[in-house]
Amino acid sequence: MAIDERLMTLRIPLAKGRYMTVFSAYAPTLTSDESSKDRFYDNLRSTLRTVSPRDKIALLGDFNARVGSNGPTTTYGTESSVNTVWAMSTAMVCVC
């Protein structure tokens, strides 16, 4: 079920009358305004509260991405083989 453009859920039946609720979530980027971030996390929190306590939960998504040359960079490696990371993102998987 689509909650909004950044959040959706799917409830999957498992064996023995059990269920797993899968969340797909894509948070606003760091440069987004605070109200967009607050709205996203409020929606995520309220949607998580609607899941049955008996369900297993899988939470998948991108929770803090920044892509492009305007973002912070991380450099690693030796001087002859320096790698610069332009994209900083976190993919989170939580099965509870």
C-alpha positions in Angstrom: 0.0 0.0 0.0 1.4 3.4 -0.9 1.5 5.8 2.1 3.0 8.6 0.1 5.7 9.2 -2.6 8.4 8.1 -0.2 6.9 5.3 1.8 5.0 2.0 1.0 4.2 -1.2 2.7 3.4 -4.8 1.7 2.0 -7.4 4.1 3.0 -10.9 3.2 1.4 -14.1 4.6 3.9 -16.6 6.1 3.4 -20.1 7.5 1.3 -20.8 10.5 -0.9 -17.7 10.2 2.0 -15.3 10.6 2.7 -12.2 8.5 5.7 -10.1 7.5 5.2 -6.4 6.8 7.8 -5.0 4.4 8.5 -1.3 4.3 10.1 0.5 1.4 11.2 4.0 2.5 13.2 6.8 0.9 14.0 9.7 3.1 14.4 13.2 1.9 18.1 14.2 1.2 20.1 16.2 3.7 19.5 19.4 1.8 15.7 19.1 2.0 13.8 21.5 4.2 13.2 20.4 7.8 9.4 20.2 7.3 9.9 17.6 4.5 12.2 15.5 6.7 9.8 15.8 9.7 6.8 14.8 7.6 8.6 11.7 6.3 9.7 10.5 9.7 6.3 11.2 11.2 4.7 9.2 8.5 7.2 6.4 9.0 6.6 6.4 12.7 2.8 6.4 12.5 2.8 3.7 9.9 5.1 1.4 11.9 2.7 1.8 14.8 -0.1 0.3 12.7 1.7 -3.0 12.2 0.5 -5.9 14.3 2.9 -6.7 17.1 2.8 -10.3 15.9 4.1 -9.4 12.4 7.8 -9.6 11.4 9.0 -6.3 10.0 11.5 -5.7 7.2 12.5 -2.1 6.8 14.3 -1.4 3.5 15.3 1.9 2.0 17.6 4.9 1.6 17.6 6.9 4.8 20.1 9.7 4.2 21.3 10.0 0.6 23.2 12.8 -1.0 24.3 12.3 -4.6 26.4 14.7 -6.7 29.5 16.8 -6.5 28.0 19.3 -4.1 28.0 16.9 -1.2 30.7 16.1 1.3 33.4 13.8 0.0 35.4 11.0 1.7 38.8 10.2 0.4 40.6 6.9 1.1 43.5 4.9 -0.4 47.1 5.9 -1.0 48.2 9.0 -2.8 48.7 7.0 -6.0 45.3 5.4 -5.8 42.9 7.9 -4.3 39.2 7.2 -4.5 36.7 9.9 -3.8 33.2 9.0 -2.9 30.7 11.5 -4.2 27.6 9.7 -3.1 26.9 9.1 0.6 23.9 6.8 1.2 22.7 4.3 3.7 20.7 1.3 2.8 19.1 -0.1 5.9 17.8 -3.6 6.4 16.1 -4.5 9.6 14.2 -7.7 10.1 12.7 -7.7 13.6 
